[in-house]
Amino acid sequence: MLDRLLSFLSKDLAMDLGTANTLIYLRGKGIVLNEPSMVAIHRHKQEVVAVGHEAKELAGRTSDDIVHIRPLKDGVIADFEVTSVMIKTFLSRVLSRRPLIRPKLVVAVPTGITSVEKRAVIDAAEQAGAGRVHLIEEPMAAAIGTGLPIERPVGNMVVDIGGGTTEVAVISMFAVAYSESVRVAGDEANEAIIRYLQRERHIAVSEPMAENIKMQIGSAYPLDKPVKMEIPGKEILTGIPKTFTITDEEIRNAIQEPVEAIVESVRRALEKTPPELAADISQSGFWLAGGGALLKGLDRLLHEATGLKVNISEDPLTAIVRGAGSVVEHFDHFRDVFVN
């Protein structure tokens, strides 16, 4: 009874603390924040200049005195202090005033993170003002957000492709029966595009531009109709800014290696899944979530590689935070899904 009263008075939250973006779900209201996981800090004063969207807008447009930090790498905390500041800022934006009771917080984390990494997430959240912190594995949250029947004795397979990691998991009866995690995802594809343009076209582009290229004309499978894109960049040999034309085929070649790593992780997961659960997956197929699910032709490539039906979660970018939000809304029902 006391737990229910405290839950009613507090503003419980769910957070997808991602390498590229952080999303927050507020109980009773839905998704209330979606901002880049980035902090701008003055190098000499050691003061925070901007967080989230404001920090990303400043990137590459300020003096060397302003350092832009992405405090998470491969889905885990790389800079504890900066992560704490970032979470605290985001929570203050979501909670209009300081709550009477510290909010309960459900945080989605990659599968297979170490106990030290788990402790870092909990400590950072508590330092930022959260009360009780519960951790849930990202593919589990994605499965809940997708609406899969995780409580039933049936194999449900989810492939969550985020900014820093690709998580493959087979879920049955509120538990992860098998998981595969590779630290190759959207960021690696962006870096591959930058390297390719430097090596093959002698063009220098920024990381945000590489991400934009990936989103606009990137693909994992040949497109039905080839496309081109004009991009601003800098000629490496002369240092002169120019506009260049690139094709979807070039970008497909650029990101081939990270895409193949994702396909291979799915194959390994299927090989190691228990036969009974694999039979379920052969009937229903598996689901893609996360920003990487939006890469054109990835579902088609995975279908050819596995022979299985490949489904894409509705609004894959928010599947994890929506799933973690469902846990906050129905805490007793999902009590068994938390990471120990």
Protein Blocks (a to p, Z undefined) as FASTA:
>chain_A
ZZmmmmmmpccddddddfkbccdddehkapabdcdddddddfklopafbgcjllmmmgop
acfklccddfbgghiafblklmmmmmmmmmmmmmmbacfbdcdddddddehiafklmmmm
mmmmmmnopacdcdddfklmmmmmnopafkbccdcddddddfkbccddddeehiafbdcd
ddbdfklmmmmmmmmmmmmnopacdfklmmmmmmmmgcfbdcfbdcddddddddfklopa
cdddddfklmmmmmmmmmmmmmmmmmmmmmmpcfklmmmmmmnopadedjklmpghklmm
mmmmnopacdddehkllmmmmmmmmmmmmmmlmmmmpcZZ
